[in-house]
């Protein structure tokens, strides 16, 4: 087991790999399958040597497949002991399911690595590469897991890929700021609110900086941010972009990906790529890992019974792990969609008001103060009449919404973006007025939610509602992720407004609907 400490600054680059994996896979495979260029794809993938003795089970054509996707800084030909991974993602693609299921495995998960001993899950990759990592996963909670393909993506292709698909419109939950010169974590400078992030790996305001951020976050929040970015990216690119850029996408895939040997053959590529292309229109469903965060320095019995201090581990109840795995493997049956554009003639009337659900409080006054701080934007500003109990609005001088650890924006002289009025630009260059109000439930746990408004009526995030609901005279558009509402939106002739859940979807469905239904115009 490798016990050599890693450079914090160097490790941050690896968080980009998690976002590149599914975008690169779905975008590239959809383009290739549409053009039937499986032989070319196999040749491009074979540019990088195959993973030796990959422990995979080859599926028959048309059968569901489970993929182990790894984000690493490994370079083909170099020993794995010099490599690291912070992203380990199981993907389930089932032609009988309406979703592509994702299950992120925490890098800090406490496991027994066969032949090495107790360590964090990511150490298995450094100790023995993808095969030992898979063996460790199977031995620690997932004994029935059979993987059909292993795909190990190097972070280098992230920026080129994001730019090749036209950048990604990202629902940034809060203010992200850090100065490397102060604390050795990578620099970042991104304001809150829905915006277009490009890949530029040198920019402190680009997609790479956002995805790789880990300062002040738990392992679970980082995984949730990566999975959200995957959904936003998948919803944002068009079929025409894929066809136009298929050669570029395929080249990026080949140069930055190491796979099992079956994907070096045209038949293997056709089997997987056709399945992925068939599922390209499916939504991404994130299955939360039932993580229990073990505080750093917790005293536990060692191998000889002597009490010892443990590092910062993530643990999980075995029963809860099995439930998560069962949910991951289960196909999602698509529910009948209610047309979002207009209400059907037989639609039921508005719901009767029975008062807000538990867990909310009235706070229209603070919302109006946020609107006053925004000033005149050239669009109506709506604020919620109900917010989550115990939460509060982030303001320019709020110590409850730190930008750097232990510091508020005013203390470090950096504009906090609370609240934020700005212009958002379509890919065509057309600009729209927008605003974002940020509320915090717990800055320690990274739990922020937001109120977004803009004059752009059709941003990509609102392309595919899962349902509609009439509440308090509003036709609400619901966007579910794994059964939990991540966004609830509402359109008016002059703007579109939505409530964004926290990265981990902490706010319950009833509360999300009630907050959106309570939106009222500010004076």
C-alpha positions in Angstrom: 0.0 0.0 0.0 1.4 3.4 -1.0 1.8 5.7 2.0 3.6 8.5 0.2 1.7 11.7 0.7 0.5 13.4 -2.5 0.9 17.0 -3.4 -2.3 18.8 -2.7 -1.9 21.2 -5.6 -1.0 18.4 -8.1 -3.9 16.3 -7.0 -6.4 19.0 -7.8 -5.9 18.5 -11.5 -7.3 15.0 -11.3 -10.8 16.2 -10.4 -11.3 17.3 -14.0 -11.2 13.7 -15.2 -14.5 12.8 -13.6 -16.3 15.3 -15.8 -14.5 14.3 -19.0 -15.5 10.7 -18.8 -19.2 10.5 -19.5 -19.2 13.6 -21.7 -16.4 12.2 -23.8 -18.0 8.7 -23.9 -21.5 9.8 -24.8 -20.5 12.6 -27.2 -17.9 10.5 -29.1 -19.9 7.3 -29.2 -23.1 9.0 -30.4 -21.2 10.7 -33.3 -19.3 7.5 -34.2 -22.4 5.3 -34.1 -24.3 7.8 -36.2 -21.6 7.6 -38.9 -20.9 3.9 -38.5 -17.2 4.6 -38.1 -16.4 1.7 -35.7 -13.2 0.7 -37.4 -11.8 4.2 -37.2 -12.9 4.5 -33.6 -11.1 1.2 -32.7 -7.9 2.5 -34.5 -8.0 5.8 -32.6 -8.6 4.0 -29.2 -5.7 1.6 -30.0 -3.3 4.5 -30.1 -3.1 4.0 -26.4 -2.1 0.5 -25.2 -4.9 -1.6 -23.7 -5.1 -2.3 -20.0 -3.3 -5.6 -19.4 -5.4 -8.5 -18.2 -8.5 -6.3 -17.7 -11.0 -8.2 -15.5 -14.0 -7.6 -17.7 -17.0 -9.7 -18.9 -17.8 -9.1 -22.5 -21.6 -8.5 -23.0 -23.5 -9.8 -26.0 -24.8 -7.1 -28.5 -27.8 -5.3 -27.2 -27.4 -6.4 -23.6 -27.1 -4.0 -20.7 -23.6 -3.0 -19.8 -21.8 -1.8 -16.6 -18.8 0.4 -17.0 -16.1 1.3 -14.5 -14.9 4.8 -15.5 -11.8 6.1 -13.9 -10.4 9.6 -13.9 -6.6 9.5 -13.3 -3.4 11.2 -14.1 -1.9 7.9 -15.3 0.2 8.0 -18.5 0.3 4.8 -20.6 3.6 3.0 -20.1 4.3 4.5 -16.7 3.9 2.5 -13.4 0.7 2.9 -11.5 2.5 3.6 -8.3 3.3 7.0 -9.8 -0.4 7.6 -10.7 -3.5 8.7 -8.8 -7.2 8.7 -9.2 -9.8 10.7 -7.4 -12.8 9.7 -9.6 -14.2 6.2 -9.7 -17.6 6.0 -11.4 -19.9 3.1 -12.1 -22.1 3.6 -15.1 -25.1 1.4 -16.0 -26.4 1.6 -19.5 -29.6 -0.5 -20.1 -31.6 -0.4 -23.3 -34.7 -1.1 -21.2 -34.1 1.9 -18.9 -35.0 5.5 -19.5 -32.0 6.7 -17.6 -28.2 6.2 -17.6 -27.4 5.4 -14.0 -24.3 6.7 -12.2 -22.9 5.7 -8.9 -19.8 7.6 -7.7 -17.5 5.7 -5.3 -15.9 8.1 -2.7 -12.1 8.3 -3.1 -11.8 8.3 0.7 -13.9 5.2 1.2 -12.4 3.0 3.9 -11.6 -0.4 2.3 -9.5 -3.5 2.7 -7.2 -3.7 -0.4 -6.4 -7.3 -1.1 -2.8 -8.0 -0.5 -2.1 -4.5 0.9 -4.4 -3.9 3.9 -6.6 -1.0 5.2 -6.5 2.2 3.1 -8.7 4.6 1.1 -10.2 3.3 -2.1 -8.1 5.5 -4.4 -5.0 3.9 -3.0 -6.0 0.6 -4.7 -5.4 2.3 -8.1 -1.9 3.4 -7.2 -1.1 0.0 -5.7 -2.2 -2.1 -8.6 -4.0 -0.1 -11.3 -7.6 -0.6 -12.6 -7.6 -4.4 -12.0 -6.8 -4.1 -8.3 -9.2 -1.2 -8.0 -12.0 -3.4 -9.4 -11.1 -6.3 -7.2 -11.1 -4.0 -4.2 -14.6 -2.7 -5.0 -15.9 -6.2 -5.4 -14.4 -7.3 -2.1 -15.8 -4.3 -0.2 -19.5 -4.2 -0.6 -20.1 -5.1 -4.2 -19.4 -8.9 -4.6 -21.9 -9.4 -7.4 -20.4 -6.5 -9.6 -19.4 -7.6 -13.0 -17.9 -4.9 -15.2 -18.2 -5.1 -19.0 -15.6 -2.4 -19.7 -12.9 -0.4 -17.9 -12.3 3.1 -19.3 -9.5 5.0 -17.7 -9.5 8.7 -18.8 -6.5 11.1 -18.3 -7.5 14.6 -17.4 -5.5 16.2 -20.3 -8.4 15.9 -22.7 -10.9 17.8 -20.5 -10.4 21.3 -21.9 -10.3 20.3 -25.5 -13.4 18.2 -25.2 -15.5 20.9 -23.4 -14.5 23.4 -26.0 -15.2 21.0 -28.8 -18.8 20.6 -27.7 -19.2 24.3 -27.5 -18.5 24.8 -23.7 -21.0 23.9 -21.0 -23.8 26.0 -19.4 -23.3 25.4 -15.7 -25.6 26.2 -12.8 -22.9 27.4 -10.4 -24.3 27.1 -6.9 -22.2 29.7 -5.0 -19.2 32.0 -5.2 -15.9 30.1 -5.8 -12.7 31.9 -5.0 -9.3 30.8 -3.9 -5.8 32.2 -4.2 -3.0 29.6 -4.5 -0.5 32.0 -3.0 -2.5 31.9 0.3 -3.1 28.3 1.0 -1.6 26.1 -1.8 -5.0 25.1 -3.2 -5.5 25.8 -6.9 -6.8 29.3 -7.8 -10.4 29.7 -8.8 -12.6 32.8 -9.4 -16.1 32.0 -10.5 -19.3 34.0 -9.6 -22.6 32.2 -8.7 -25.3 31.8 -11.2 -26.1 30.0 -14.5 -23.3 30.7 -17.0 -21.3 29.3 -19.8 -18.0 27.8 -18.8 -15.3 26.8 -21.3 -12.6 24.3 -20.9 -9.5 26.5 -20.8 -7.2 24.7 -18.4 -5.3 27.9 -17.6 -8.3 29.9 -16.6 -9.3 30.3 -13.0 -12.8 31.0 -14.2 -13.2 28.0 -16.5 -14.9 24.6 -16.4 -11.7 22.9 -15.3 -11.3 25.1 -12.2 -15.0 24.5 -11.3 -14.9 20.7 -11.7 -11.6 20.2 -9.9 -12.5 22.4 -6.9 -12.2 20.6 -3.6 -11.3 23.3 -1.0 -14.0 23.5 1.8 -15.9 20.5 0.2 -16.6 17.0 1.4 -15.9 14.0 -0.9 -19.7 13.7 -1.4 -20.2 17.3 -2.5 -17.3 17.0 -5.0 -18.9 13.9 -6.5 -22.2 15.6 -6.7 -20.7 18.6 -8.5 -19.0 16.4 -11.0 -22.2 14.4 -11.7 -24.2 17.6 -12.1 -21.7 18.9 -14.6 -22.1 15.7 -16.6 -25.9 16.3 -16.8 -25.5 19.9 -17.9 -22.9 18.9 -20.5 -25.0 16.1 -21.9 -28.1 18.4 -22.1 -26.1 21.1 -23.8 -24.5 19.6 -26.9 -26.5 19.1 -30.2 -26.4 16.3 -32.7 -25.1 18.7 -35.3 -22.2 19.5 -33.1 -21.4 15.9 -32.7 -21.4 15.2 -36.4 -19.3 18.3 -37.2 -16.7 17.6 -34.5 -16.7 13.8 -34.5 -13.1 13.5 -35.8 -11.9 15.9 -33.0 -13.9 14.1 -30.3 -12.6 10.7 -31.5 -9.0 11.9 -31.5 -9.4 13.3 -27.9 -10.9 10.0 -26.8 -8.1 7.9 -28.3 -5.3 10.0 -27.0 -6.6 10.4 -23.4 -8.2 7.1 -22.8 -6.9 3.6 -21.8 -9.4 0.8 -22.1 -9.7 -3.0 -22.0 -8.6 -4.8 -25.2 -12.1 -5.5 -26.4 -12.5 -1.8 -27.2 -9.5 -2.0 -29.5 -11.6 -4.1 -31.9 -14.4 -2.8 -34.3 -16.9 -5.4 -32.9 -16.2 -4.3 -29.3 -16.5 -0.6 -30.2 -19.7 -1.2 -32.2 -21.3 -3.2 -29.3 -20.7 -0.5 -26.7 -21.0 2.6 -28.9 -24.3 1.5 -30.4 -25.7 0.9 -26.9 -24.5 4.4 -25.7 -25.8 6.1 -28.8 -29.2 4.4 -28.3 -29.2 5.8 -24.8 -28.0 9.3 -25.7 -31.5 10.8 -25.3 -31.9 9.2 -21.8 -31.5 11.4 -18.7 -28.6 10.8 -16.3 -29.7 9.4 -12.9 -27.3 9.8 -10.0 -27.5 7.2 -7.3 -26.2 8.7 -4.0 -23.6 6.6 -2.3 -24.7 6.1 1.4 -21.6 7.7 2.8 -20.9 8.3 6.4 -18.2 10.8 7.0 -15.8 9.7 9.7 -14.2 12.7 11.4 -10.4 13.0 11.0 -8.6 11.7 14.0 -11.3 9.4 15.2 -10.0 6.9 17.7 -10.5 3.3 16.6 -8.9 -0.1 17.6 -5.9 -1.0 15.4 -5.0 -4.5 14.2 -3.5 -5.4 17.6 -6.3 -3.8 19.6 -4.4 -0.7 20.4 -6.4 2.5 19.9 -5.1 4.7 17.1 -6.0 7.9 15.3 -7.6 7.3 11.9 -7.2 9.6 8.8 -10.3 11.2 7.2 -12.3 8.2 6.0 -15.7 7.7 4.4 -17.6 4.6 5.6 -20.9 3.1 4.7 -23.4 0.6 6.2 -23.2 -2.7 4.2 -27.0 -2.9 3.9 -27.2 0.7 2.6 -24.4 -0.1 0.1 -26.4 -3.0 -1.2 -29.6 -0.9 -1.5 -27.6 1.7 -3.5 -26.1 -1.0 -5.8 -29.6 -2.5 -6.4 -31.0 0.9 -7.3 -28.0 1.4 -9.6 -28.6 -1.9 -11.5 -32.4 -1.5 -11.7 -33.8 -0.1 -15.0 -35.9 3.1 -14.7 -39.4 2.8 -16.2 -40.3 6.1 -17.9 -43.3 7.8 -16.6 -45.8 9.3 -19.0 -44.8 12.9 -19.7 -47.1 15.9 -19.3 -46.6 18.4 -22.1 -44.6 21.3 -20.7 -45.7 23.8 -23.3 -49.4 24.0 -22.3 -51.8 22.3 -19.9 -53.9 19.5 -21.3 -57.6 20.1 -21.5 -58.3 17.6 -18.8 -55.7 18.9 -16.4 -56.8 19.3 -12.8 -57.2 22.7 -11.4 -54.8 24.5 -9.1 -53.9 22.7 -5.9 -55.7 24.0 -2.9 -53.4 25.8 -0.4 -52.8 23.8 2.7 -49.9 25.8 4.0 -46.2 25.3 3.4 -44.8 21.8 4.0 -42.7 21.2 7.1 -39.1 22.5 7.0 -39.9 25.9 5.4 -40.3 29.4 7.0 -41.6 32.7 5.6 -38.9 35.2 4.8 -40.2 37.6 2.1 -38.5 40.6 3.8 -34.9 39.3 3.2 -35.8 38.4 -0.3 -37.0 42.0 -1.0 -33.7 43.3 0.5 -31.9 41.1 -2.0 -34.0 42.6 -4.8 -33.2 46.1 -3.6 -29.5 45.3 -3.7 -29.8 44.1 -7.3 -31.3 47.5 -8.3 -32.9 48.0 -11.7 -32.0 45.1 -14.0 -34.5 45.6 -16.8 -36.6 42.6 -15.9 -39.1 41.7 -13.1 -37.4 40.3 -10.0 -39.2 37.6 -8.2 -38.3 36.4 -4.7 -39.5 33.4 -2.7 -42.0 33.9 0.1 -40.8 30.6 1.7 -37.2 29.4 2.3 -35.7 26.4 4.0 -35.8 26.7 7.8 -32.4 27.5 9.2 -31.1 28.8 5.9 -30.2 32.4 5.1 -29.4 34.6 2.1 -25.7 35.2 1.2 -24.8 38.9 1.2 -21.7 40.8 0.2 -20.5 40.8 3.8 -22.0 37.6 5.1 -19.7 35.4 7.3 -22.2 32.6 6.8 -21.1 32.3 3.1 -17.3 32.2 3.2 -15.3 32.5 0.0 -12.1 31.4 1.6 -12.0 29.4 4.8 -12.8 31.5 7.8 -13.1 34.7 5.6 -16.0 36.6 4.2 -15.8 38.3 0.8 -15.6 41.8 2.4 -12.6 40.7 4.5 -10.5 39.6 1.5 -11.6 42.5 -0.8 -13.2 40.2 -3.4 -16.7 40.9 -4.8 -18.9 38.1 -3.4 -21.6 38.0 -6.1 -24.3 38.0 -3.4 -26.8 38.8 -4.9 -25.6 38.9 -8.5 -27.0 40.7 -11.5 -25.3 40.0 -14.8 -25.6 39.3 -18.5 -25.6 35.8 -19.8 -24.7 35.1 -23.4 -26.1 32.4 -25.7 -23.6 30.5 -27.9 -24.7 32.8 -30.8 -23.6 35.8 -28.8 -27.1 37.2 -27.9 -27.1 38.5 -24.4 -29.9 38.4 -21.7 -30.3 39.9 -18.3 -30.0 37.5 -15.4 -29.8 37.5 -11.6 -28.9 34.9 -8.9 -29.7 34.9 -5.2 -27.8 32.4 -3.1 -29.0 30.8 0.1 -26.9 28.7 2.5 -28.0 25.8 4.6 -24.5 24.9 5.8 -21.3 26.3 4.4 -19.3 23.6 6.3 -21.2 20.8 4.4 -21.3 22.8 1.1 -25.1 23.1 1.0 -26.1 26.1 -1.1 -29.3 26.6 -3.1 -30.4 29.4 -5.4 -33.1 31.5 -7.0 -32.3 32.2 -10.6 -34.1 34.6 -13.0 -33.3 35.6 -16.6 -34.9 36.9 -19.8 -33.5 34.0 -21.8 -36.6 31.8 -22.2 -34.9 28.6 -23.3 -31.6 28.0 -21.5 -30.3 24.4 -22.0 -30.9 23.4 -18.3 -34.7 23.7 -18.9 -34.7 21.6 -22.1 -36.2 18.4 -20.7 -38.7 18.7 -17.9 -39.6 15.4 -16.3 -43.1 16.6 -15.3 -45.3 19.7 -14.8 -47.4 20.7 -11.9 -49.9 23.5 -11.2 -49.5 25.2 -7.9 -50.7 28.6 -6.7 -51.7 29.6 -10.2 -48.2 28.7 -11.6 -47.4 26.0 -14.1 -44.2 24.6 -12.6 -41.6 22.7 -14.6 -40.1 19.9 -12.6 -36.6 18.4 -13.3 -35.9 15.2 -11.3 -32.6 13.5 -10.8 -32.9 10.0 -9.3 -36.4 10.8 -7.9 -35.2 14.0 -6.3 -36.0 17.4 -7.8 -32.9 19.3 -8.7 -34.7 22.2 -10.4 -38.2 23.6 -10.3 -38.9 26.4 -12.9 -41.6 28.8 -13.9 -42.0 30.9 -17.1 -43.6 34.3 -17.6 -43.8 36.4 -20.7 -40.9 38.5 -19.5 -38.6 36.0 -18.0 -37.9 32.5 -16.7 -37.3 31.7 -13.0 -36.1 28.6 -11.2 -35.1 27.2 -7.8 -31.9 25.2 -7.8 -31.5 22.5 -5.2 -28.2 22.0 -3.4 -25.5 19.9 -5.2 -26.6 16.9 -3.1 -30.3 17.6 -3.5 -30.7 18.1 0.2 -34.1 20.0 -0.1 -37.1 17.6 -0.3 -39.4 17.6 -3.3 -42.4 19.1 -1.5 -40.2 21.9 -0.2 -38.7 22.6 -3.7 -42.2 22.9 -5.2 -43.4 25.1 -2.4 -40.4 27.5 -2.7 -41.0 27.9 -6.4 -44.8 28.3 -5.9 -44.1 31.1 -3.4 -42.2 33.3 -5.8 -43.6 36.8 -5.7 -42.6 40.0 -7.5 -40.4 42.4 -5.6 -41.4 46.1 -5.4 
